[in-house]
Amino acid sequence: MTKHVALLLILFPVCGHLLDIKFYNNPYEYTWEEAVTFCREHHTDLVRVRTAEEDEALQYSGWIGLSRKNATSPWKWSRGDEIAIFTPWHGAPNDNENCVNRESNGKWESEECDEEKPFLCYEEKLILVKENKTWEEALEHCRSLDGVVTEDPASSYRNHGYDLASLITPDDYTTARETAKEATTDEVGQFSACASVG
């Protein structure tokens, strides 16, 4: 018997290789809190950078969504409660500086949160598709979103604009579940997701 799942398309416009987000460099200079507010009102949030690949794709400097409450607290991303693992510091963070600025050279520096700086936002968009599909059908559907259809199942996802997404962090799951709540319980029991890859 073939198992079908409802398909949740997570469409992440991307900017850069292997990223699931689109970055927005803002020329305005805001405090860290003001930057968070601006990003949440106009995009999704201040950018979070979880890997070296994501960091390399950024060509801008400014506030990123990393902060801590005080010198003994862990560094956390502004969206959700995710503790940062990847942190390419330029020297050790200062005890009295609790927000993070990404320099143009890619290094991160702790700064006082009330300083005004440019900032980086990101945006992700979730679209619920109320169709039951097998995993293979969902994969084919995602890969056909950009109009490129290939008969070679072994072809790399880099040949497609969209592919099945991975929900890596608890925050990723929370976001996907909130979107899935738009459907009735009968329509969504499990879901798969598509993400833009380039």
C-alpha positions in Angstrom: 0.0 0.0 0.0 1.3 3.4 -0.9 1.3 6.1 1.8 0.3 9.6 0.8 1.1 12.8 2.7 -0.2 16.3 2.3 2.4 18.5 0.7 3.5 21.7 2.5 5.6 23.8 0.2 8.1 25.9 2.0 9.2 28.4 -0.6 12.4 30.0 0.5 13.6 32.5 -2.1 17.3 32.2 -2.0 20.3 34.4 -2.6 23.4 32.3 -2.8 24.3 28.6 -3.0 22.5 26.0 -0.8 20.7 28.6 1.3 17.0 28.5 2.2 16.5 32.2 2.7 16.7 35.5 0.9 18.7 38.2 2.6 17.9 41.9 2.6 20.6 44.5 3.4 19.1 47.6 4.9 21.0 50.9 4.6 19.1 52.4 7.6 20.9 52.4 10.9 18.9 51.2 13.8 19.6 49.8 17.2 19.5 46.0 17.4 15.9 46.0 18.9 14.7 48.5 16.3 16.3 46.3 13.6 14.4 43.2 14.9 11.2 45.2 14.8 11.8 46.4 11.3 12.7 43.0 10.0 9.6 41.4 11.6 7.3 44.0 10.2 8.7 43.9 6.6 10.3 40.5 6.3 10.7 37.6 8.7 13.4 38.5 11.2 17.0 39.6 11.5 19.1 37.1 9.6 20.3 34.0 11.3 23.5 32.4 10.0 23.9 28.7 11.0 26.7 27.5 8.7 29.9 28.7 7.1 28.2 28.4 3.7 25.4 30.7 4.7 27.9 33.2 6.1 30.0 33.1 2.9 26.8 34.0 0.9 26.4 37.2 2.8 28.1 40.1 1.1 27.0 42.7 3.7 27.8 43.9 7.1 25.3 44.8 9.8 23.3 43.5 12.7 22.4 39.9 12.6 19.8 38.2 14.7 22.1 36.9 17.4 22.1 38.2 21.0 22.3 37.2 24.6 20.7 38.5 27.8 23.9 39.0 29.7 27.6 37.9 29.7 26.7 34.5 31.3 23.7 33.7 28.9 24.1 31.7 25.8 24.0 33.4 22.4 20.6 32.8 20.8 18.9 33.7 17.5 16.1 36.3 17.7 13.6 34.0 16.0 12.8 31.1 18.3 15.0 30.0 21.1 17.8 28.4 19.1 21.3 28.5 20.7 23.9 29.5 18.1 26.5 26.8 17.3 28.3 28.4 14.4 29.9 31.7 15.6 32.9 33.0 13.6 34.0 35.6 16.2 36.6 38.2 15.5 38.2 37.9 18.9 36.2 36.9 22.0 32.9 38.6 22.7 33.1 41.4 25.3 31.2 40.9 28.6 29.1 44.1 28.3 28.2 43.7 24.6 25.2 41.5 24.0 24.3 41.9 20.3 26.2 40.8 17.2 27.4 42.8 14.2 28.7 41.0 11.1 31.7 42.8 9.6 32.2 43.0 5.9 35.1 40.5 6.2 32.7 37.9 7.6 33.8 38.0 11.2 31.4 38.6 14.0 31.9 41.2 16.7 29.9 41.7 19.9 28.5 45.2 20.2 26.4 47.2 22.5 22.8 46.7 21.5 21.9 50.4 21.5 24.4 51.3 18.8 22.9 52.2 15.5 24.1 50.1 12.6 22.8 48.8 9.2 21.2 45.4 9.5 20.4 42.2 7.6 16.9 40.7 7.4 15.8 37.5 5.8 12.5 36.3 4.5 10.8 33.0 4.1 7.4 32.2 2.7 5.3 29.2 3.5 2.6 28.0 1.1 0.3 25.1 2.0 -0.7 22.8 -0.9 -3.6 20.6 0.0 -2.7 17.6 -2.1 -1.8 14.1 -1.1 1.4 12.8 -2.6 3.9 10.0 -2.1 7.4 11.1 -1.3 8.5 10.6 -4.9 5.5 12.6 -6.2 6.2 15.4 -3.7 9.9 15.4 -4.9 8.8 15.6 -8.5 6.3 18.3 -7.8 8.9 20.4 -6.0 11.4 20.0 -8.7 8.9 20.9 -11.4 8.0 24.3 -9.8 10.7 26.0 -11.8 9.5 24.4 -15.0 12.6 22.1 -15.3 11.7 18.5 -15.5 14.3 15.8 -15.8 14.0 12.1 -16.4 17.2 11.4 -14.4 16.2 10.7 -10.8 19.9 10.8 -9.8 20.3 14.3 -11.0 21.6 16.8 -8.4 19.1 19.1 -6.7 21.3 21.9 -7.9 19.7 21.4 -11.3 16.4 22.5 -9.9 15.0 25.7 -8.4 13.1 23.8 -5.7 13.6 20.5 -3.8 12.3 18.8 -0.7 13.3 20.8 2.3 14.8 19.7 5.5 13.4 21.0 8.8 16.5 21.1 10.9 15.7 23.0 14.0 12.7 23.1 16.4 12.0 26.6 15.1 11.7 25.1 11.5 9.2 22.6 12.7 7.2 25.2 14.6 7.0 27.4 11.5 5.9 24.5 9.3 3.3 23.4 11.9 1.9 26.9 12.2 1.4 27.0 8.5 -0.1 23.5 8.4 -2.7 24.6 11.0 -4.4 26.5 8.1 -5.6 23.1 6.8 -8.2 20.9 8.6 -7.0 18.0 10.7 -8.2 15.6 8.0 -6.2 17.3 5.3 -2.8 17.3 7.1 -1.4 14.6 9.2 2.1 14.6 7.9 3.7 16.9 5.4 6.7 17.3 3.2 8.2 20.5 2.1 9.8 22.1 -0.9 12.6 24.7 -0.6 14.2 26.9 -3.2 17.9 26.0 -3.8 19.2 28.6 -6.1 
